[in-house]
């Protein structure tokens, strides 16, 4: 997102909030809580997009690693037995 787009987005958000405050009888705490919920929803959506992108970028790396691990005799047995030692 370009800086100008972010500025426009934040300005619209501020104006919507200001209009909402003026046009409603809600307390300032209720308004803040509603804004926080909106931001939390936005953050969740962004995190989901990040996770999708991460899977897309990492899949070739994971596939290469999987192929390398297949060439190591007894890898998973050793890995699991070392993991169990910590329990």
N, C-alpha and C positions, 0 to 999 in steps of 0.2 A: 504494500500500500504506500503510495507516494505521500510525502509530507503534506501537500495541499489537500489530498483526499482525506487524510487523517484530521486535518484542521476542519474541513467541512463536516466530517462525521461528528467530531466533538462539538462543533458549533450547533449542529442540528440537535444533538442530544441535549445540550444545555437549553436551547430554546424550547424543546418539547417539555423538558423538566420545568422550566419557568412557567410555561403555559399551564402545565398540569397543576403547579402550586397555586397559581392565581385562580384557576377555574375550579378548584376543589376545596373541600373543607377538611382535608386530611391533615394530620399533625406532621410536623417536620420529621419525626422519628419514623412514621409510616412511609413517608416519601423516601427517606434514606434507605429504609429496608427494601422497598420496592426497587430502587435503583441498584442496590447490592444484589438482589436476586437476578435482575436483568444482566448485570455484569458477570455474575457467576454462570449464568446460562451461556453468555457469549464466550466466557473462558472455556467452558466445557466443549463448545462447538469447535473452538480453535484447537484445543488439545486433541480432539478426535481427528481433525485434519492433520495435525502434526504426526499422530500415530500412524495414520494411513500413509503419509509421505515417508515416514521412517521405515515402515514395512516395505514400501516400494524400493527404497534406496538400499536397504540392508539385505533383501532377498538374494541378490547375486553373491554377496559376501558369505551369507549363511550357507548357500549351496556349495561354494568353494570349500568352506570349512568342513562341511559334511563329507565331501569327497576325500579330503585329506584325512579325516578321522577314519574313514573306511580302510585306509591303507595301513593303519597302526594296529597290529595284532593285539587283541585283548584290551583295547582302549576302554570300552565301557565297563568291563569287569573291574579293571584297575581304578577307574574313576569312581565307580559306585563303592568299592571297598574302601577307598580313601575317604569318601564322604561319610561312610558309616562310622569310621574311627572318631569323628567329631561328636557323635551322639552318645 
